[in-house]
Amino acid sequence: MDSLRSKENLNQFERIFGKTNTNPRLFEAPARINIIGEHVDYLGGIVLPAAINFSVHVFLRPNQTNLYRFHSITFNETISIKKPFLSNQNAPWTDYITGVIVELEAEGHSIPGFDLLVDGNIPQGSGLSSSAALEVVTGFAISECFGLGIKREKIAVIGQKAENNFVGTKCGIMDQFIIAVGKQNDCISLNTDTLNYSYHHFELGDHEFYLINSNVKHNLKDSAYNQRRLECESALQKIHSKFPNFKQLYDVTLTESEIKNCDLTPDEFKRTKHVISERERTKQVIEGLESNQFSKVGAALYEAHDSLSKNFEVSCEETDFIVSQLKDLGVMGARMIGGGFGGCVLVLDKKEGFAKINEEMKKSYQQKFNLALDFYKFQISDGVKEISI
Ligand code: GLA
């Protein structure tokens, strides 16, 4: 977000919460993409996300009272709360902030009252993790402003707990983690079982990744997400009772017929198939990126989409259409990213193809769904940080 908008937000902060001797501090958290490893981060899988240059900004200043006052620029709304903290159905955006305070206090920190103003340009419902960015920036800003010194990795876990326990979406750790630890130009490979991770830099040469926003967000998103997680847990339980060595669904190395013998329901079988095949595709993508074999990467992205659509059943008509059109147009690879049911498609292609694809896709999508498509080029950027004003 540019510095002019930050200055306007600072003025707005002082208009709403008053001017004192202490200036509010400004913090920024990025959006994220995920190259491969979708719907495996709550199953002990490996994911390959990167932070990108859309962001959520937060101004925060302690207020020496027992009030927590939040203002959203996007919703043009100010909410003031006190303990005990309850979910706010009328202003659901505040739950991401309140949830973080609750989780910090559950960790033994005492968080006094503060004023917070939030603004952002991450398209909501686009699968780029605007909510995780709000959780992480809130946790980081509180930690810095009250001198708690909490490590980035821990802030990610607190953000995930806020989402799981207070907001009620049983998300994995990927989004909060990359938003907390991201580094300019690098993606990470994160083992979601151990939380060990390492930074990777890939040279794409005359290729590029970009995003296409389907501009749809289907309502099912949260309920279906929690449902998928339950199906994976029950599949693992059944497999584990016959093959006790497997502690995570991601680690299962059985044949299809061995899995079928575990009495899985047809849905549990399909979910398991996605998870295990995603593990193989992740290897393929990492090898392809390391050896500049981009067609190998692209093929794995298309296969991942197919599996997310048919086996995990988290895609939708619009994103399926985008991916199949891209394939027909000879684009190297593409797949839906994030939780699914709309949002963005990640594309890998030769740079020279962009203008033509942009034009053709917008036309055909408009014709089919009477909807606009948005194309985003992005840079891989840093994780959450303080901005000096
Ligand atoms: C959402 C969740 C993540 C992850 C993805 C799917 O973005 O927040 O934890 O599960 O969906 O990979």
Residues whose N, C-alpha, C, O or C-beta is under 5 A from the ligand:
A	BS01	GLA	G37 E38 H39 V40 D41 C171 G172 I173 M174 D175 G338 G339
